[in-house]
């Protein structure tokens, strides 16, 4: 499965902790991340990650393009709802694309825990049919 990993600045350490805890599951999949998030995950876990631009510089849009071409299976996006983001329109567009193309999107640690365990249990096999 192709998995996008995105985290706002205040949530990057949470993403590093999450990916560290689930390295054994994530290493079985193709990972994509926006700029600094991808670098921090790679440095902490050694996971191979295809990095896009940072979110404000177009990374969210690059992931959105993968969604629109049915090349993304899951988006894990640790958002910071308490801090204004200058690229909020890009974030909204990314979330809208997930809804349009039926791509599972989780925006917090609780949802990510459920999704990663579902992924490991084979509950994402339906995505192979849609490709």
Order of alpha helices (4+ residues) and beta strands (2+ residues): beta-alpha-alpha-beta-alpha-beta-alpha-beta-alpha-beta-alpha-alpha
